[in-house]
Amino acid sequence: MDSRSIDFAKTASIDLMTLNNKVVNMRQVVKRAKVHVISKLCRHIHKLKMKQGTEEHKAKNLRKAERLIEEIDSMKVRFYA
């Protein structure tokens, strides 16, 4: 028998109520982390837009900034079940 089979998995060390409480408690931490990441990306976008260089480098930096803006927008989207 393969020891990695899910049929022989050990029982979970945490019950559903405890798991639910941990997830609920993590919501605030996740929100704070999300705010910090968005702020960091905004600073990076600003630096990219302000960089000097040739037209080719400026265009490249603007494309990078647009990708980061899209990433921020995707982070701000909320999914409702």
N, CA, C and O of each residue as an XYZ file, in Angstrom:
324
protein
N       0.827     -1.187      0.000
C       0.000      0.000      0.000
C       0.872      1.252      0.000
O       1.939      1.292      0.612
N       0.397      2.242     -0.685
C       1.098      3.518     -0.730
C       0.780      4.296      0.545
O      -0.389      4.504      0.870
N       1.806      4.722      1.262
C       1.586      5.417      2.531
C       1.065      6.833      2.338
O       0.663      7.481      3.304
N       1.067      7.323      1.094
C       0.612      8.685      0.838
C      -0.852      8.734      0.424
O      -1.361      9.802      0.085
N      -1.518      7.625      0.447
C      -2.916      7.570      0.048
C      -3.772      8.360      1.033
O      -3.506      8.359      2.235
N      -4.786      9.022      0.527
C      -5.639      9.818      1.409
C      -6.542      8.937      2.263
O      -7.106      9.405      3.252
N      -6.684      7.672      1.895
C      -7.505      6.768      2.691
C      -6.880      6.497      4.050
O      -7.586      6.162      5.001
N      -5.578      6.636      4.149
C      -4.879      6.341      5.387
C      -4.403      7.608      6.090
O      -3.534      7.551      6.960
N      -4.967      8.735      5.718
C      -4.549      9.993      6.334
C      -4.963     10.017      7.796
O      -5.999      9.470      8.173
N      -4.145     10.653      8.606
C      -4.467     10.791     10.017
C      -5.636     11.754     10.168
O      -5.878     12.594      9.301
N      -6.345     11.627     11.258
C      -7.470     12.527     11.485
C      -6.950     13.934     11.720
O      -5.829     14.127     12.191
N      -7.767     14.899     11.390
C      -7.359     16.295     11.530
C      -7.153     16.624     13.001
O      -7.873     16.129     13.868
N      -6.169     17.458     13.268
C      -5.873     17.817     14.649
C      -6.705     19.015     15.105
O      -6.541     19.496     16.226
N      -7.596     19.494     14.240
C      -8.393     20.664     14.573
C      -9.831     20.407     14.118
O     -10.061     19.894     13.023
N     -10.787     20.765     14.962
C     -12.173     20.552     14.565
C     -12.675     21.749     13.761
O     -12.005     22.779     13.685
N     -13.844     21.609     13.170
C     -14.358     22.630     12.261
C     -14.620     23.961     12.961
O     -14.373     25.019     12.382
N     -15.106     23.924     14.176
C     -15.403     25.165     14.896
C     -14.117     25.945     15.181
O     -14.088     27.167     15.036
N     -13.077     25.258     15.577
C     -11.801     25.914     15.842
C     -11.208     26.474     14.557
O     -10.670     27.581     14.538
N     -11.312     25.700     13.491
C     -10.821     26.172     12.195
C     -11.571     27.422     11.761
O     -10.962     28.380     11.286
N     -12.882     27.416     11.922
C     -13.688     28.579     11.561
C     -13.269     29.799     12.378
O     -13.158     30.899     11.836
N     -13.040     29.615     13.660
C     -12.620     30.732     14.512
C     -11.265     31.281     14.082
O     -11.051     32.493     14.102
N     -10.356     30.401     13.695
C      -9.045     30.858     13.238
C      -9.165     31.668     11.949
O      -8.499     32.691     11.788
N     -10.013     31.207     11.037
C     -10.209     31.927      9.775
C     -10.823     33.296     10.040
O     -10.403     34.290      9.448
N     -11.803     33.353     10.917
C     -12.449     34.625     11.248
C     -11.442     35.575     11.889
O     -11.446     36.769     11.589
N     -10.591     35.070     12.757
C      -9.592     35.916     13.410
C      -8.530     36.410     12.432
O      -7.922     37.457     12.657
N      -8.304     35.678     11.361
C      -7.291     36.069     10.383
C      -7.779     37.167      9.444
O      -6.961     37.801      8.777
N      -9.068     37.406      9.373
C      -9.605     38.385      8.426
C      -8.991     39.761      8.616
O      -8.617     40.414      7.642
N      -8.883     40.205      9.850
C      -8.339     41.533     10.117
C      -6.866     41.608      9.712
O      -6.422     42.615      9.162
N      -6.123     40.562      9.979
C      -4.706     40.524      9.618
C      -4.552     40.556      8.099
O      -3.672     41.237      7.571
N      -5.403     39.824      7.410
C      -5.342     39.789      5.947
C      -5.671     41.161      5.373
O      -5.033     41.598      4.416
N      -6.657     41.843      5.943
C      -7.004     43.185      5.467
C      -5.831     44.142      5.631
O      -5.531     44.929      4.733
N      -5.164     44.070      6.795
C      -4.015     44.946      7.029
C      -2.884     44.642      6.060
O      -2.249     45.556      5.534
N      -2.631     43.368      5.823
C      -1.570     42.979      4.895
C      -1.897     43.455      3.486
O      -1.015     43.900      2.753
N      -3.168     43.359      3.113
C      -3.599     43.803      1.798
C      -3.361     45.304      1.630
O      -2.915     45.748      0.572
N      -3.655     46.079      2.661
C      -3.434     47.525      2.613
C      -1.954     47.831      2.450
O      -1.581     48.714      1.677
N      -1.108     47.105      3.176
C       0.334     47.339      3.080
C       0.859     46.996      1.685
O       1.689     47.722      1.138
N       0.381     45.904      1.116
C       0.839     45.505     -0.221
C       0.389     46.526     -1.258
O       1.159     46.888     -2.147
N      -0.850     46.991     -1.151
C      -1.351     47.984     -2.104
C      -0.558     49.281     -1.983
O      -0.242     49.906     -2.995
N      -0.233     49.690     -0.764
C       0.565     50.908     -0.575
C       1.947     50.758     -1.193
O       2.455     51.679     -1.833
N       2.548     49.598     -0.999
C       3.874     49.354     -1.565
C       3.825     49.398     -3.089
O       4.702     49.980     -3.727
N       2.795     48.780     -3.670
C       2.662     48.792     -5.122
C       2.432     50.213     -5.641
O       2.942     50.574     -6.702
N       1.670     51.014     -4.903
C       1.435     52.407     -5.317
C       2.737     53.202     -5.316
O       2.985     53.992     -6.227
N       3.559     52.996     -4.305
C       4.858     53.681     -4.268
C       5.726     53.254     -5.448
O       6.405     54.077     -6.062
N       5.696     51.963     -5.755
C       6.490     51.450     -6.872
C       5.993     52.033     -8.198
O       6.794     52.382     -9.065
N       4.682     52.135     -8.348
C       4.102     52.717     -9.563
C       4.549     54.165     -9.711
O       4.938     54.595    -10.797
N       4.493     54.908     -8.622
C       4.894     56.316     -8.671
C       6.361     56.450     -9.077
O       6.708     57.308     -9.888
N       7.218     55.601     -8.512
C       8.643     55.644     -8.868
C       8.854     55.307    -10.338
O       9.676     55.931    -11.009
N       8.109     54.317    -10.842
C       8.254     53.944    -12.250
C       7.825     55.085    -13.169
O       8.466     55.337    -14.189
N       6.749     55.769    -12.811
C       6.255     56.857    -13.657
C       7.181     58.066    -13.634
O       7.235     58.816    -14.608
N       7.906     58.265    -12.545
C       8.774     59.436    -12.414
C      10.189     59.193    -12.951
O      10.977     60.133    -13.050
N      10.517     57.949    -13.297
C      11.869     57.648    -13.775
C      12.161     58.370    -15.078
O      11.286     58.549    -15.925
N      13.398     58.774    -15.211
C      13.862     59.432    -16.430
C      14.615     58.418    -17.283
O      15.041     57.372    -16.794
N      14.770     58.735    -18.543
C      15.507     57.859    -19.438
C      15.069     58.094    -20.864
O      14.400     59.079    -21.176
N      15.455     57.178    -21.715
C      15.069     57.302    -23.116
C      13.575     57.016    -23.248
O      12.938     56.522    -22.317
N      13.037     57.332    -24.406
C      11.610     57.088    -24.643
C      11.280     55.602    -24.523
O      10.201     55.227    -24.064
N      12.222     54.767    -24.940
C      12.016     53.319    -24.853
C      11.908     52.878    -23.393
O      11.034     52.086    -23.039
N      12.809     53.401    -22.545
C      12.771     53.053    -21.125
C      11.515     53.601    -20.457
O      10.918     52.935    -19.611
N      11.116     54.803    -20.833
C       9.902     55.384    -20.254
C       8.676     54.553    -20.620
O       7.805     54.316    -19.783
N       8.616     54.110    -21.882
C       7.485     53.289    -22.317
C       7.466     51.957    -21.570
O       6.406     51.464    -21.185
N       8.646     51.386    -21.373
C       8.746     50.116    -20.645
C       8.274     50.296    -19.201
O       7.546     49.456    -18.671
N       8.691     51.392    -18.572
C       8.282     51.656    -17.193
C       6.779     51.901    -17.096
O       6.143     51.483    -16.128
N       6.213     52.574    -18.090
C       4.765     52.801    -18.079
C       4.000     51.490    -18.237
O       2.950     51.307    -17.621
N       4.518     50.580    -19.057
C       3.870     49.270    -19.194
C       3.918     48.506    -17.873
O       2.943     47.865    -17.482
N       5.067     48.580    -17.187
C       5.184     47.934    -15.877
C       4.186     48.538    -14.893
O       3.536     47.822    -14.131
N       4.077     49.860    -14.921
C       3.155     50.543    -14.012
C       1.713     50.131    -14.300
O       0.928     49.937    -13.372
N       1.363     49.996    -15.569
C       0.002     49.572    -15.921
C      -0.286     48.165    -15.407
O      -1.385     47.887    -14.928
N       0.703     47.281    -15.508
C       0.518     45.923    -14.981
C       0.308     45.948    -13.472
O      -0.519     45.206    -12.942
N       1.058     46.801    -12.785
C       0.904     46.893    -11.338
C      -0.458     47.473    -10.966
O      -1.060     47.062     -9.973
N      -0.941     48.422    -11.758
C      -2.273     48.985    -11.513
C      -3.337     47.906    -11.679
O      -4.282     47.839    -10.892
N      -3.190     47.066    -12.692
C      -4.131     45.961    -12.881
C      -4.078     44.998    -11.698
O      -5.106     44.473    -11.271
N      -2.885     44.770    -11.176
C      -2.737     43.884    -10.026
C      -3.448     44.460     -8.804
O      -4.104     43.733     -8.059
N      -3.314     45.759     -8.606
C      -3.999     46.414     -7.485
C      -5.507     46.293     -7.655
O      -6.221     45.987     -6.700
N      -5.990     46.533     -8.868
C      -7.426     46.432     -9.116
C      -7.938     45.022     -8.843
O      -9.035     44.850     -8.311
N      -7.154     44.022     -9.204
C      -7.590     42.648     -8.956
C      -7.586     42.326     -7.465
O      -8.380     41.505     -7.007
N      -6.696     42.968     -6.703
C      -6.676     42.750     -5.256
C      -7.868     43.410     -4.578
O      -8.333     42.944     -3.538
N      -8.356     44.488     -5.163
C      -9.461     45.219     -4.552
C     -10.812     44.561     -4.803
O     -11.792     44.887     -4.132
N     -10.876     43.649     -5.753
C     -12.142     42.998     -6.089
C     -12.552     42.080     -4.951
O     -11.735     41.338     -4.406
N     -13.819     42.141     -4.604
C     -14.342     41.251     -3.570
C     -15.229     40.214     -4.228
O     -15.973     40.507     -5.164
N     -15.135     39.004     -3.723
C     -15.963     37.926     -4.243
C     -17.003     37.578     -3.194
O     -16.672     37.325     -2.035
N     -18.255     37.565     -3.605
C     -19.342     37.212     -2.705
C     -19.895     35.859     -3.116
O     -20.142     35.607     -4.295
N     -20.081     35.011     -2.151
C     -20.600     33.668     -2.438
C     -22.098     33.635     -2.298
O     -22.714     32.589     -2.501
